[in-house]
Amino acid sequence: MNTLTAQKKLNLGSGQYAKEGYVNIDWQASSNPDVVHNLNTLPYPFEDNTFDAVEASHVLEHLDRPFDVMQELHRVLKPGGVAHIKVPHFSRGFTHAEHEHGFDLTFPLYFNKGVKNSGYHGFEFELKKMELHWMAFFHLLPFMGYGAFTIGTLRVLNTFISLFANLSPALCSRVWCYWVGGFEEIEFEFVCKK
């Protein structure tokens, strides 16, 4: 086993946010990842059942075939391994010019063989956590001209709006998500079932 995969954790699409203790993979060599690889090109350069954990923060929405990427994550994860995925909620999914996809609460159903007629893709993940986040990118707000007071106010609003949204994510997504300008992020934590 090489030194990189001995780390047992994968940071997919690391960009400028490399994580210590992870194999950082990205297509941009300028961000100095551990592995340079186009994430649209499958398979990834790892053996089956290599990783205990995979993190993909705001990556899947940029890729051509997110379900194929999820299948690849299933392949490289060990049985019981955890995939921690953050993606844009559909209500704000296309606020970035390079986003190809928005995601909603039905995303996990495609990996649950117990759900009939849902388009099960043939590999299983068990959903352990799902949360909506009204705001997710506070670190970018100063660059967009927001002052400290406004950012503080938005943090408080984020706490309350996200709290109410997560009481019933389905009701929020179906009825009122646009009343508050949409949600920047939906977060999933999956366990790999093999």
C-alpha positions in Angstrom: 0.0 0.0 0.0 1.4 3.4 -0.9 1.8 6.2 1.6 -1.1 8.2 0.2 -3.7 5.6 0.5 -2.4 4.6 4.0 -4.2 7.7 5.2 -7.5 6.0 4.6 -9.4 9.2 4.0 -10.1 11.0 0.6 -10.8 14.7 0.1 -12.5 14.7 -3.3 -12.1 18.0 -5.2 -9.8 19.5 -2.6 -9.0 22.7 -4.6 -7.4 25.2 -2.3 -8.8 23.4 0.8 -6.4 20.5 1.2 -7.0 18.5 4.4 -4.3 17.1 6.6 -4.5 13.4 7.0 -6.4 13.0 3.7 -5.5 12.1 0.2 -6.4 15.3 -1.5 -7.4 14.9 -5.1 -8.3 17.6 -7.6 -8.0 18.3 -11.4 -6.2 21.6 -10.9 -2.4 21.0 -10.5 -2.0 24.6 -9.3 -3.8 23.8 -6.1 -1.1 21.2 -5.3 -3.3 18.2 -4.5 -1.7 14.9 -3.6 -3.2 13.4 -6.7 -4.0 15.3 -9.9 -7.0 13.7 -11.7 -10.0 14.9 -13.7 -12.9 13.8 -11.5 -15.1 13.3 -14.5 -12.7 10.6 -15.6 -13.7 7.2 -14.1 -12.3 5.1 -12.5 -10.3 7.1 -10.0 -6.8 5.9 -9.4 -7.5 3.9 -6.3 -8.1 0.3 -5.5 -11.5 -1.1 -4.4 -12.2 -0.7 -0.6 -9.4 1.7 0.0 -10.9 4.4 2.2 -12.7 4.6 5.5 -14.1 8.1 4.7 -14.6 10.4 1.7 -15.4 14.0 1.9 -16.8 15.9 -1.1 -17.7 19.5 -0.3 -19.3 21.3 -3.2 -17.9 19.1 -5.9 -20.7 16.8 -7.3 -22.6 19.8 -8.7 -19.6 20.6 -11.0 -19.3 17.1 -12.4 -20.9 15.6 -15.5 -22.5 12.5 -13.9 -23.0 12.7 -10.1 -24.6 9.2 -9.8 -21.6 7.7 -11.6 -19.3 9.5 -9.2 -21.3 8.2 -6.2 -20.9 4.7 -7.6 -17.1 5.3 -7.8 -17.1 6.5 -4.2 -19.0 3.4 -3.3 -16.2 1.3 -5.0 -13.3 3.0 -3.2 -15.0 3.1 0.2 -14.6 0.1 2.5 -17.8 -1.6 3.8 -19.1 0.7 6.5 -17.1 3.6 5.2 -18.6 7.1 5.4 -19.2 9.5 2.5 -19.7 13.1 3.7 -21.3 15.1 0.8 -22.2 18.8 0.7 -23.9 20.1 -2.4 -26.1 23.0 -3.3 -29.8 22.7 -2.5 -31.8 23.0 -5.7 -33.2 26.4 -4.5 -29.8 28.0 -5.0 -28.2 25.2 -7.1 -27.4 27.4 -10.1 -26.1 30.5 -8.5 -22.6 29.6 -9.8 -21.9 29.6 -13.5 -20.2 26.2 -13.4 -22.9 24.3 -11.5 -24.3 21.5 -13.6 -26.8 20.1 -10.9 -28.9 21.1 -7.9 -29.8 18.5 -5.3 -32.8 17.8 -3.1 -34.1 15.4 -0.5 -34.6 12.6 -3.0 -30.9 12.2 -3.7 -30.5 9.4 -1.1 -33.4 7.4 -2.5 -31.4 6.5 -5.5 -29.0 4.5 -3.3 -31.7 2.7 -1.2 -32.7 -0.6 -2.7 -35.7 -0.7 -0.3 -37.4 2.2 -2.1 -39.4 0.9 -5.0 -39.6 2.7 -8.4 -37.1 5.4 -7.3 -34.5 4.7 -9.9 -32.2 2.6 -7.6 -28.7 2.7 -9.2 -27.5 -0.7 -8.1 -25.2 0.2 -5.2 -26.3 1.0 -1.6 -25.6 3.8 0.8 -27.5 4.2 4.1 -28.4 7.8 4.9 -27.2 8.7 8.4 -27.7 12.5 8.3 -29.3 15.1 6.1 -29.3 18.8 6.9 -30.3 22.0 5.1 -28.1 25.0 5.6 -29.5 28.4 4.7 -26.0 29.9 4.4 -22.8 28.0 4.0 -20.1 30.4 2.8 -19.6 33.0 5.5 -15.9 33.1 4.6 -16.7 34.6 1.2 -19.0 37.4 2.4 -16.3 40.0 3.1 -15.1 39.6 -0.5 -18.6 40.3 -1.6 -18.8 43.6 0.3 -20.6 42.5 3.5 -19.5 44.2 6.7 -19.0 42.7 10.1 -22.4 43.7 11.4 -24.3 42.3 8.4 -22.3 39.1 8.6 -23.1 38.7 12.3 -26.8 39.3 11.6 -26.7 36.7 8.8 -25.1 34.2 11.2 -28.0 34.6 13.7 -30.6 34.4 10.9 -28.8 31.3 9.5 -29.1 29.6 12.9 -32.8 30.1 13.2 -33.8 29.6 9.5 -31.7 26.4 9.3 -33.2 25.2 12.6 -36.8 25.6 11.3 -35.9 24.1 7.9 -34.5 20.9 9.5 -37.6 20.4 11.6 -39.1 19.3 8.3 -36.7 19.4 5.4 -39.5 18.1 3.1 -41.9 20.9 4.0 -39.2 23.5 3.6 -38.1 22.2 0.2 -41.6 21.8 -1.0 -43.3 25.0 0.3 -41.2 27.7 1.8 -37.5 27.5 0.8 -37.8 30.3 -1.7 -39.5 32.6 0.8 -36.1 33.1 2.4 -34.1 33.3 -0.8 -33.3 29.6 -1.0 -30.8 27.4 0.8 -27.1 27.3 -0.1 -26.4 23.8 1.0 -27.8 20.4 1.7 -25.5 18.1 3.6 -25.6 14.3 3.5 -23.7 11.6 5.5 -23.9 8.2 4.0 -22.6 4.8 5.1 -21.4 2.5 2.4 -23.3 -0.8 2.3 -21.6 -3.8 0.6 
